[in-house]
Amino acid sequence: MYHWDSPPSMSIHEEVTISTDVPMMGVFNNLVLFDQHVARNSLQSIVPELAPAWSWSEDGKELTFKLRPGVKWHDGQPFTARDVECTWNLLLGRTAEKLRTNPRKSWYQNLDNVTADGDYVASFQLKRPQPALLALLASGLSPVYPCHVPPREMRQHPIGTGPFKFVAFKPNESITVARNPDYWKPGRPYLDGIEYTIIPNRSTAQLAFIAGKFDMTFPTRVTVPLLRDVRSQMPQAVCDLETTNTARSLIVNHTAAPFDNPDIRKAMALALDRKAFIDILSEGEDRIGGLMLPPPEGTWGLPPEILATLPGYDPDVEKSRVRARGLMSALGYGPDKPLKVKVATRNDQEFRDTSVILMDQLKQIGIDGDLDLIETVNWFSRLARKDYQIGFIFSLTSVDDPDQLLYENYTCGAERNYLGYCDREMERRFDRQSIEADQEKRKQLVWEIDSKLQQDAVRPIIAHTRWATCWQPWVRGLTIMSNSVYNGWRFEDVWLDK
């Protein structure tokens, strides 16, 4: 397989990019996992992994896992409940050894404690009920780490219990994993190994795939225009086009003047011509939506009748831009005095292409942007430091559930809250939807939250992307998830019919 970029490290718990998640997911196991052959992730598709059984307490505040005995780490050490306790204490920041970055600490803001009750029972104690916790634990971003290996070693030489053993990471060159002959699941994996060749230029990588040098493209990174090329030049290829729970987003640093002014943020939201983005970048395939993945793939996305009432979603783009220019004029900006900004984005073709269109659209309301390209190794750290004014980002959501998206991106002080947004009343609303066990009642609460964040132009969503994965006809046993790019890469059931 080719790989689209050189990741910062091999530590899933310290990274937010699929550049790490895809090659490393097969090195690890979770307590529970989304079924790798059910395309749509949901609570109903969660299956056992390191925990063959689990149960909730009557008050919904304790989740207890019975663990699988006889599992070994790749270095031969036994897996026990102590490893589960260590992993989540690490994520909660309660261990002597610290993660360099901890992007998913906010997932567990409701987690009070994790205890090892003997060698093969682990319990999660919560501050309040949270039915969706199981979905967070089933994500590909929730592996169990070994107690006996410090985080600094996991960055370059990860040790897991999974179907593949880590072999090597050569930055800007390759990543290699090999079959674990002692995997606890007999007969798996089928593959002897997976070799990832890092080729940042997407067209070059695509041509190599078409020429037969690779069995598979990097997952969900074939754009619609490139997909057309594959289908015309390689009709035998199998391709799957999905909405990947990845949103093109305008990000705004709320802590930096003048973007701390809500009227400027609203003006930018009103300037967006979403249909133009979609027509140019995906030939009409991307979907318009709010924060959550829109239906039919998404469970929690805003229905069209609500979406149409929100700022910037009016199909009459010029009418919205007249309003935007009025807001900018009231703040002293206009054709003769544009607001000059740096537009930060990751130095990747898809990021660059979207950012160029974004800058052209913002120029229509008096915002004059210069592109600030940032390499992958520095991209997420720059965002975490709020070292930008405005920018473009792909917002990747690993679980189609509001708990993950809201707590990770919109709670005060969360590491992935790149905006600096903080509203304690909204956080109380986040908690109310999280506690609600009735899905229809919860959906109404989520729609109210989504609408409010869109009305306030907290993080304007441009579009939800549809991207493809392609593979040679001899690749078998692969299912591409339809509502996440993070959860389907265990690869233990994939095999080559050649």
N, C-alpha and C positions, 0 to 999 in steps of 0.2 A: 504494500500500500504506500502511496505517497503521502506526505504530511505537509500541511499548508504553511507551517511556521515553526520556529524554534522556541519551545516553551521556556519559561524562567527556571523551572525545576520539575522534578518528578513527584513532588509531594502534593497529592490531591487536596489535603486539608489546608494547604497554604496557597493554593492557586484558585483562580476563578475561570480559567480558560479551558475550553475543550481540547486545546493543544496538549494539556497534561491529562485530562480526564480520559480521553479516548485510548491512548496507548497504555495507561496505568490501571484502568478499571479492571482488566483481566488479571492483574497482579494481586488484587485484594478480594475479600468477601465482605458482605454486609451481614448484619443480623437478619434482616429481611430484604427482599429485592422485588422490584417490579418484574413480573414474568417476562422473560426475554423473547417470548413468541406471541405476546399480545401487544398490538401496536399502540393502543391507547392506554396510557398509564392512569390508574385510578386506585382507590382503596380496595376495590374488588379484585384487582389484578396482582396484589401483593402475595408473594409466595415465600416459604421458609428458605433460609440459607444457613448461616451459622446458628440460628435459633430455629429448631424444628417446630417449636410451639411457643405461644405467648398468651397472656390474659390481662384484662383490665380489672382493677379493683371496682367495687360497687359505686364508689363516689367519683370514678373517672380520673383520679389523681395519682394512680400508680400503675405502671405498665411493667409486667414481669415476664422475662424471657427465660425459657429453658434452653440451655445451650447444648450443642452437639459435642459429645465426647470423642476423643481420639484424633482431633484435628491438630495438625502441626504447622508451625511457621516454616517458611522456606529454609531457614537455617537449622531446622530440627527441633526447636523448642516447642513445648506443648502450648496450645491455645486454651485459655481458661477465662473465667468471668473477670479475673483481675485485669485482663487486656481490655475488656469492655469498660470497666471502671476507669482505667488509665486514659483511654481514648477520649471519653467525654469530660473527664477532669482537665485534660489537655485543652479541649475546645472551650471549656469554661474558664480557662486561665488559672487553674488551681494547682498546677504542678510546678516543681522547681524548674524543669526544662520548659521553655516557652516556644510556641510557634513564632516564626519570623513575622508572618502576617496571619490573621485569624478571621478570614472573610465571612465565615459562617457561625461565628459566636452568637450573632443576633438570632439565629434559628432557635437557639436554646435558652432564650431569655426567660422562659417559663419553667425551665428545668432546675429544680431545687437541689437534687442530689442523685448520684448513681452509685449503687452499692453492689458488691460481689457477695452473694449469699452462698458461700461454698464455691467449689470449682466450676459448677455448671448451672448456676442460676444468677442472673443479673436483673436488678430492679431499677427502674427510672421513676423517681418521685417528683411530681409536678406541683407547682404552686396553685394551679387551678386546672380544671379539665381542659384538655386540648385534643379532640378526636383526631386531628390531622397529623399529630406527631408521628404516627406510623408511616405516613407518606413521606415525611422528611427523612426518616431512617431508611426508606427503601430507595432513595436516590443514589445514583452512581457517585455522588459527592459525599457519601456517608459511610466510608469503609471503616472497619475496625483496624487500628494500628497496634503493633506489638509494644508491650510495656518495656521490654528489655532493649529496645533500639531507640536512641535519642532522636528528636526531630531533625537535627542537623544532618544526620546520616540518611534519613528518609528522603532528603532533597535530591541526593545524587545516587543513592544505592538503596532503594526501598525494599523492604522485606514484607511479604504478605503471606496469606494462606491460599491465594487464588489459583486458578488453573494454569497461569503462566508465571514463570520466574523472570524477574528483571535481569537483563544481560548487560546492556550498555546504553548510555546516552552520550552522543557526541554532538555538542551544540552546533547548530547550522548544518549538520551532516545527516545524522540518523539516530533512531531509537530502535532497540531490539529487545524482544522478549522471547522466551523459549518454554516449551511444554514442561509443566511440573509433573514428573513421573510419579510423585507421591501424593497427588491430589486426593482429597478426602472423598470426592465423588468418583467412584470406579468407572473407568473407561473414558473419562473426559480429561483434558480436551482432546479433540480429534486432530487439531493442527500440531505440527512439530514446533511451530514458532510463527511470529509475525515480525516482519521487517518493515520499518517506516523510513522512507527516504525523504528528507526535508527538502522541498522544492517550493520556495516562497512565490515564484512566478506561476500564477494559476494557469495561464495559457500553456506554458512549458510542461507543467505537470499533466495537463489534459492531453496534450499531444503524445506524451509518453504512455499514458493509459490507452489511448486509441491505437498506438503502435504495438500494444501487447506487452509492454514492459512491467505492468502492474496488474494484479488480480482485481484491485478495487481502488476507487478514488477515496480521498479522505472523506469521512462521513459528512453529509449535509453541507458540502461546500461547492457543489456544482450549481452555478447560477442558471437561470432560465435560458439566457443566450448561449451559454456553454453547453447546456443540455441539448439544445437544438443541434449544435455541432456534433456532439456525440452520436445522436440518433441518426444524423445524415451520413456520418463517416463510419459508424460502427453499429449497424442495425441489430447485430446479435447481442449487444450489451443489454443487461437488465438494469433499468433505472427506476427509482422510486422518488417521486416529488411529493414533499410533505410540508405542512406548516410546522415549523420546528420550535415554536414557543420562543422565537427570537424576534425582538422588535427593534426597528430602526428608531432611535430616540435622539432628540435634541436635549443635551444636558446643559444646565445653567448653574454656575456657581453662585448660590444664594448669599454667600458670605462676602462677595466682592462687589463693590460699587462699580457701576450703577445697577448691577443685576440683582441687588437686594430690593430693588423697587419692583413691586408686583406688576405695575403697568407696563414696564419694558418686557417682562416675561410674557404677559398676555399679548402684547403687540407681536412678539415673535411667533406665538402660537397661532395668531390670526393670519400671519403671513404665509403659512404653509399651504402649498397646493399638493395635497397628498396624492391625488390622481396622477399628477405629472411625475412624481417620484415613481409611482407604481408602473406607469406606462413605459418610462425610460429604463428603469433598472430591472424590472421583472416581466416586461411585456404583458402587463395586466394581471399577473398571478398573485402578487402580494395582497394582503387583506387589510382593510381599514378597521381599526378597533381602538379601544381605550387601553388601560394598563394590562388587563387580563386578556389572554388568548381568546379571540372571538370564536363564536360557534361557527360551524358544527364541531370542529375539533376541540375547542375549549369549552369547559363546563361553566366558567364564571364570567365570561366576557359580556360586555354591555350589549343589549339588543339594539338594533338599528334605530328604533324610534327614540331611545334615550340619547344615543350617540349624536343624532342629528341636532339636538338642542344645545350641544356643548360648543364653546368657543373654538373656531377654526375648522369645524366639521361641516359647515354650511357648504353645499356644492357651488354656491356663488362666491368664488374665491375673491373676485375683485371687490365685492361688497365688504368682505372681511378685511381686505387690505386697506380700504378707505378708513375703516375703524382703526386699524393699526397705525396708519399714518397720523390720524388725529391724536392718538395716545403719544406717539413719538414727538409730534409737534408741540404738544402741551409740555413736554419735558425739554424742549429747546433743540430738538434734532429735526433735520429735514434735508432736502437735496443739496443745499448750500452748506450745511453743517452736519455731515453724516457722523454716526457713532462708529468709531474705528475700533475693531476688535480682532483678537487672535482666535481662530477656530481650531481647537485642538482635535486631533484624531489619530488613530493607530495607523502606522505606515503599512497599510495593506490595500490592495486594489479596490476591494469592495467598500472599505471605509473611505478611501480617497474619492471614489466616484460619487458616493452619496453626499460627501461633504461639499464637493464642488456645486452640486445642484442646490444644496442648502444655502451656501453663500450667495448664489444668484437670486434665490427667492428672498432672502433677508435684505438684499440690496434694494428690493422693490419698496421697502418701507424706511430706507435711510440707515441701514446698518451695513457698513463696509468692512468685510472680513478678509483677513490674510490666513492662509492655511498653515497650521503648526503641526508638522508630522512627527510622531513619536514612535520609536521602535518598541516592539512587543515587550522586551525585557524591562523597559521603563514605563510602559503605558499605565498599568494598573496602579503602580506606586505613585505616579504623578497624580492620577485621579484621587487616590486616597488622601494625598496631601492637599487636595483642592488647589493644585498648582495649574490652574487654567481659568479662563474667563467663561467662554462657552465652548461647546464642542459637539461632536457627533459620536455616538456609541451604539453598538449592537447590545441591547439589553437581553441577555440570555437567562431564561427562567428554567431551573432544573426540574421543578415539580409544578404541575398545573394545579396549584393550590394557593389561595390568598395568603396563608401564613408565611410561606416562603418569600413571596414577592414583597409583601408589605413590611415584614419585620427586617428583611435584609436591606431594602432600599429606602425606606421612609421613616424609620425610627431614629430618634435623636442619638447621635454618636455611633451608629452602626458603621462598621468599617467600609461597607459597600454603599453607604449613603454618601455618594460622591457630590451631592448637591449642597450639603450643609443644611438641609431642610429639617426643621424641628417644630412640631406642633403637638403638645401634650394632650390636647383634647382629641386630636386625630388618633393618637396612640390608644386612648381609652376606647375609641370606636374599633380599632384593630382588635383589641382584646375581646370586645363584645361579639364580633363575628367569629373569632377563634373558639370561643366557648360554645357557641350555638351548635347543637348536634343535628337539628333539623335542617336538611340541605336547602330546602326552598326558602326557609326563613333566613338562613345564612346568606343565600344568594342575594336577597333583597338588601341586606346590610352591606354586602360587598359592592353592589351596584351604587349604593349611596356614597360609599367611600371613593370608588373610582370616579364618579361624577364630580365629587367635590375636588379631588386632586386635579382633574382635568380643567374644571372651572378656574382653579387658582393657577393654572399653567405651571404646576410644580415641575413636571418633567414631560414636555409634550411628546407624544408618541406619533411618529410619522406613519409607520405601517408595520404590520407583522409579516415577516418574510416567508416565502416558500422556496425552499432549496432542495436539491436532489442529491442522491447518492447513486453511483453506478458501479456495477461489478460485472466481471466476465461470467458467461453462462455456467462455468464449472464451479463457481462459488455457491455453496448450498448452506441451508440452515440459518440464514440471516433474516432478521425482521427489523425494519426501520421504524422507530417510534414516531407516532404522528403528533405528539404534543410535548416532546422534549428532545433536546440534542445530547443530554447528559447521561441517560439511563440505560442505553441499550448495547453496551460494548463489552459485555463479559466474554463474548466470542467462544465460549466453551463448547457450543454446539455447532459451530461453523466448520465446514470441511470442504475439501477440494475434490471434485469429481473429474480427475484427469490423471 
